[in-house]
Amino acid sequence: WDTTLEKFSTFKNRGIPMQEYHSLAALKWVKAPVNLIIIGKSGSGKSSLGSAIAENAIRNGCSAAFWKTHDLLDTLVSFTDHKSYERMMKRLSKTQVLVLDDFLNGAVTRQRVDALYNVLVSRGKLPVVVCSQIRPEGFRALLIAGAESRCSKNDLPMASLDSIADRLTHPAHLIEITGGSLRELEANRIA
């Protein structure tokens, strides 16, 4: 994504007040720390805003990483040697801003739940930016529903599921993007 906070703030009808962009740019949420949860419809600009937030953090001297959530979790699950896994976890635990895009869009498996739990625990108080179509109050229920469909009752990681939802939402600041699809607007502009 080539979007900056300054560019994203020019998109019409996103429902985000200008002072919110200034607050995001000032990085007080990183210092606090407070997680950011960006929600909106498909195409509304969640990924673009998440990328812009990461770009702003880097521009201001912080380390940042942007991952599609299922790609990160699949990468962690795929490691066959412990040293590679530990190196990746160490990198994630020190990255000041971690953006998890398309949160809960992939299948919820025991291995993915364990990997996500480990990432969040290893980060301690470092903030996470979550981009999702799911409202935060739905995180726990969706995690449980996904886990129940793929795990036996005895294998459900209930403590991990509760902890994931709790760690992401406390403390967290919700940013709700409104408006139509930016992809559609871009397609119309090109046409």
Disulfide bonds with the S-S distance in Angstrom:
none
